[in-house]
């Protein structure tokens, strides 16, 4: 599919959809003769102006099909846009010499794209993965007369009509009636009184005994470090604090200026203090 064709199909507005529908209905419907002429021009020479006219004259038909899927709760603009992609694919494959109208040939491609979009976006978790499940999904949605669960007779009727088992019908109905739960809390939720599924996942460090042991071990080392520091002279303590423990650490030259010695001398004092510190901690 060329980039120029893709641009034609990506023009469905996300805001005022009614303006878009009004605009496409202003495009005249092609006569069979004009349609065939344009299709031949595109097939023989790749005339993009011809294919543009073919697509624009059939956009109203895409809207008509997309409206039949409004019961899935998906944005109408998205459904129309996916249908337009299917129309483009149909135009690319349309053979004007077969003797059928483009609208008859394009139905399959338009519905196929919309079906794929519905299955991918109607639920976070896919409800239908195999070809048989997809057929059951759309037919069961049409067969349900209300939001209530089907009774045994209705389930048997659907199973017989679609040539599937009653168990498959019950499983699909369960998927259709289920609702997704967000992994995290909504932005406006109270974190102190609400809990998302993420809060119930087991942590790799969930053993309380391990947690207490790690905390005690950290406290133990912290205590040993503080006690070892106290064994050093004041200048060595100040240098180590400035070089390693302070939030804004000092450079060798800054400490050299402070103590009025060379930076090399500060480095030596730091190294000696570190050796003493390691020996006292061990």
C-alpha positions as CSV (number, residue, x, y, z in Angstrom):
1,X,0.0,0.0,0.0
2,X,1.6,3.3,-1.1
3,X,2.1,6.3,1.2
4,X,-0.1,8.4,-0.9
5,X,-3.0,6.0,-0.5
6,X,-2.4,5.8,3.3
7,X,-2.8,9.5,3.5
8,X,-6.2,9.4,2.0
9,X,-7.5,6.9,4.6
10,X,-6.0,8.6,7.6
11,X,-8.2,11.7,7.3
12,X,-11.0,10.8,9.7
13,X,-11.3,13.5,12.3
14,X,-11.3,12.6,16.0
15,X,-13.5,15.5,17.0
16,X,-16.5,16.6,14.9
17,X,-17.3,13.3,13.2
18,X,-20.6,14.7,11.9
19,X,-18.7,17.3,9.8
20,X,-16.7,14.5,8.2
21,X,-19.8,12.5,7.4
22,X,-21.5,15.5,5.9
23,X,-18.4,16.2,3.7
24,X,-18.2,12.6,2.3
25,X,-21.9,12.6,1.5
26,X,-21.3,15.6,-0.7
27,X,-19.1,13.4,-3.0
28,X,-21.2,12.1,-5.8
29,X,-21.7,8.3,-6.3
30,X,-20.0,7.0,-9.4
31,X,-21.9,5.4,-12.2
32,X,-20.9,1.8,-13.2
33,X,-19.2,3.3,-16.3
34,X,-17.2,5.9,-14.4
35,X,-16.2,3.4,-11.7
36,X,-14.8,1.0,-14.3
37,X,-13.0,3.7,-16.2
38,X,-11.3,4.9,-13.0
39,X,-10.4,1.3,-11.9
40,X,-8.9,0.6,-15.3
41,X,-6.8,3.8,-15.1
42,X,-5.5,2.8,-11.7
43,X,-4.8,-0.8,-12.7
44,X,-3.1,0.0,-16.0
45,X,-1.1,3.1,-15.1
46,X,-1.2,3.5,-11.3
47,X,-3.1,6.8,-11.6
48,X,-3.5,8.1,-8.0
49,X,-6.1,10.7,-9.0
50,X,-8.3,7.8,-10.2
51,X,-7.8,5.8,-7.1
52,X,-8.5,8.9,-5.0
53,X,-11.9,9.4,-6.7
54,X,-12.7,5.7,-6.2
55,X,-12.0,5.9,-2.5
56,X,-13.7,9.2,-1.9
57,X,-16.9,8.1,-3.6
58,X,-17.1,5.0,-1.4
59,X,-16.3,6.5,2.0
60,X,-20.1,6.9,2.8
61,X,-20.4,3.2,2.4
62,X,-17.6,2.6,5.0
63,X,-19.5,4.9,7.5
64,X,-22.7,2.8,6.9
65,X,-20.8,-0.4,7.8
66,X,-19.0,1.1,10.7
67,X,-22.2,2.3,12.3
68,X,-23.3,-1.4,12.6
69,X,-20.5,-1.9,15.1
70,X,-21.4,1.0,17.5
71,X,-22.6,-1.5,20.1
72,X,-19.0,-2.4,21.0
73,X,-18.3,0.9,22.8
74,X,-15.4,1.9,20.5
75,X,-14.9,5.4,19.0
76,X,-16.9,5.8,15.8
77,X,-14.0,7.7,14.2
78,X,-11.6,4.8,14.8
79,X,-14.1,2.2,13.4
80,X,-14.5,4.4,10.2
81,X,-10.8,4.9,9.9
82,X,-10.1,1.1,10.1
83,X,-12.9,0.6,7.5
84,X,-11.2,3.1,5.2
85,X,-8.0,1.0,5.4
86,X,-10.0,-2.0,4.3
87,X,-11.5,0.0,1.5
88,X,-8.0,1.0,0.3
89,X,-6.9,-2.7,0.3
90,X,-10.0,-3.5,-1.7
91,X,-9.4,-0.8,-4.3
92,X,-5.8,-2.0,-4.7
93,X,-7.0,-5.6,-5.4
94,X,-10.1,-4.7,-7.4
95,X,-10.2,-6.1,-10.9
96,X,-12.7,-4.1,-13.1
97,X,-12.8,-6.8,-15.7
98,X,-14.6,-9.3,-13.4
99,X,-17.9,-7.5,-13.8
100,X,-18.8,-6.8,-10.2
101,X,-19.2,-3.4,-8.5
102,X,-16.4,-2.2,-6.2
103,X,-18.8,-1.9,-3.3
104,X,-19.7,-5.6,-3.5
105,X,-16.0,-6.5,-3.6
106,X,-15.0,-4.1,-0.8
107,X,-17.5,-5.4,1.8
108,X,-15.2,-8.2,2.9
109,X,-12.1,-6.1,3.2
110,X,-13.9,-3.3,5.1
111,X,-15.4,-5.7,7.6
112,X,-12.2,-7.6,8.0
113,X,-10.3,-4.5,9.1
114,X,-13.1,-3.4,11.5
115,X,-13.3,-7.0,13.0
116,X,-9.6,-7.0,13.6
117,X,-9.8,-3.6,15.3
118,X,-12.7,-4.6,17.5
119,X,-11.1,-7.8,18.7
120,X,-7.8,-6.0,19.6
121,X,-9.4,-3.1,21.4
122,X,-12.8,-4.3,22.8
123,X,-10.9,-5.9,25.8
124,X,-7.4,-5.5,27.2
125,X,-7.3,-9.3,27.2
126,X,-8.1,-10.9,23.8
127,X,-11.5,-12.6,23.8
128,X,-11.0,-14.5,20.5
129,X,-7.8,-15.9,19.0
130,X,-8.8,-18.6,16.6
131,X,-10.9,-18.3,13.5
132,X,-13.8,-20.2,15.1
133,X,-13.7,-18.1,18.2
134,X,-13.8,-14.9,16.1
135,X,-16.9,-16.2,14.3
136,X,-18.5,-17.1,17.6
137,X,-17.7,-13.7,19.1
138,X,-19.5,-11.7,16.5
139,X,-22.4,-14.1,16.0
140,X,-23.0,-14.4,19.8
141,X,-23.0,-10.6,20.2
142,X,-25.7,-10.4,17.5
143,X,-27.6,-13.3,18.9
144,X,-27.9,-11.9,22.4
145,X,-31.2,-10.0,22.6
146,X,-30.3,-8.3,25.9
147,X,-27.5,-7.9,28.5
148,X,-28.8,-10.9,30.4
149,X,-27.1,-14.3,30.4
150,X,-28.5,-16.8,27.8
151,X,-30.6,-19.7,29.1
152,X,-29.9,-23.3,28.3
153,X,-32.3,-23.4,25.3
154,X,-30.7,-20.2,23.8
155,X,-27.2,-21.6,24.3
156,X,-28.2,-24.8,22.5
157,X,-29.8,-22.8,19.7
158,X,-26.6,-20.7,19.2
159,X,-24.4,-23.8,19.4
160,X,-26.5,-25.6,16.8
161,X,-26.7,-22.6,14.5
162,X,-22.9,-22.0,14.6
163,X,-22.0,-25.7,14.7
164,X,-19.9,-25.4,17.9
165,X,-20.2,-27.0,21.3
166,X,-22.4,-25.6,24.1
167,X,-19.2,-25.4,26.2
168,X,-17.6,-23.0,23.7
169,X,-20.7,-20.8,23.7
170,X,-20.7,-20.6,27.5
171,X,-17.0,-19.8,27.6
172,X,-17.4,-17.0,25.0
173,X,-20.4,-15.6,26.8
174,X,-18.4,-15.5,30.0
175,X,-15.7,-13.5,28.1
176,X,-18.2,-11.1,26.7
177,X,-19.7,-10.4,30.1
178,X,-16.4,-10.0,31.9
179,X,-14.8,-6.6,32.5
180,X,-11.2,-5.6,32.6
181,X,-9.6,-4.5,35.8
182,X,-6.8,-2.0,35.6
183,X,-3.3,-3.1,36.8
184,X,-2.8,0.2,38.6
185,X,-5.1,2.5,40.5
186,X,-6.9,5.3,38.5
187,X,-5.2,8.8,38.9
188,X,-8.0,10.0,41.2
189,X,-8.2,7.0,43.5
190,X,-7.4,7.1,47.2
191,X,-4.2,5.1,47.7
192,X,-5.0,4.6,51.4
193,X,-8.4,3.0,50.9
194,X,-8.1,1.5,47.4
195,X,-6.0,-1.3,46.2
196,X,-5.1,-2.3,42.6
197,X,-4.1,-5.8,41.4
198,X,-0.5,-4.7,41.4
199,X,-0.6,-4.4,45.2
200,X,-1.4,-8.1,45.6
201,X,1.5,-9.5,43.5
202,X,4.1,-11.4,45.4
203,X,7.4,-9.7,45.8
204,X,10.7,-11.6,45.4
205,X,11.7,-10.1,48.8
206,X,8.4,-10.8,50.5
207,X,9.8,-13.1,53.2
208,X,9.5,-11.1,56.5
209,X,12.5,-13.0,58.0
210,X,14.7,-12.0,55.1
211,X,13.6,-8.4,55.3
212,X,14.3,-8.2,59.1
213,X,17.7,-9.9,58.6
214,X,18.7,-7.4,55.9
215,X,17.7,-4.4,58.0
216,X,19.6,-5.7,61.0
217,X,22.6,-6.4,58.8
218,X,22.5,-2.8,57.4
219,X,22.1,-1.4,60.9
220,X,25.0,-3.5,62.1
221,X,27.4,-2.3,59.4
222,X,26.3,1.3,60.0
223,X,27.1,1.0,63.7
224,X,30.5,-0.5,63.0
225,X,31.3,2.3,60.5
226,X,30.4,5.0,63.1
227,X,32.4,3.3,65.8
228,X,35.4,2.9,63.5
229,X,35.3,6.6,62.5
230,X,35.5,7.6,66.1
231,X,38.9,5.9,66.5
232,X,40.4,8.3,63.9
233,X,41.8,11.7,64.6
234,X,39.6,14.7,64.0
235,X,41.4,15.7,60.7
236,X,41.1,12.2,59.3
237,X,37.4,12.0,60.2
238,X,36.8,15.4,58.6
239,X,38.5,14.4,55.4
240,X,36.6,11.1,55.1
241,X,33.3,12.9,55.8
242,X,34.0,15.5,53.2
243,X,35.2,13.0,50.6
244,X,32.7,10.2,51.1
245,X,29.8,10.9,53.5
246,X,28.7,14.5,52.8
247,X,25.9,15.3,50.4
248,X,28.2,17.7,48.5
249,X,31.5,16.0,48.4
250,X,34.8,18.0,48.4
251,X,37.6,17.6,45.9
252,X,41.2,17.0,47.0
253,X,42.1,20.5,46.0
254,X,39.4,22.1,48.1
255,X,40.5,20.2,51.2
256,X,44.1,21.1,50.4
257,X,43.2,24.8,50.3
258,X,41.3,24.4,53.6
259,X,44.2,22.7,55.5
260,X,46.9,24.7,53.6
261,X,48.7,21.6,52.3
262,X,49.1,20.0,48.9
263,X,46.4,17.9,47.2
264,X,48.9,15.0,47.3
265,X,49.1,15.3,51.1
266,X,45.3,15.2,51.4
267,X,45.3,12.0,49.2
268,X,47.8,10.4,51.5
269,X,45.8,11.3,54.6
270,X,42.7,9.9,53.0
271,X,44.4,6.7,52.0
272,X,45.8,6.2,55.5
273,X,42.4,7.0,57.1
274,X,40.7,4.4,54.9
275,X,43.2,1.7,55.8
276,X,42.7,2.4,59.5
277,X,38.9,2.4,59.0
278,X,39.0,-1.0,57.2
279,X,41.2,-2.5,59.9
280,X,39.0,-1.2,62.8
281,X,35.8,-2.5,61.1
282,X,37.2,-6.0,60.5
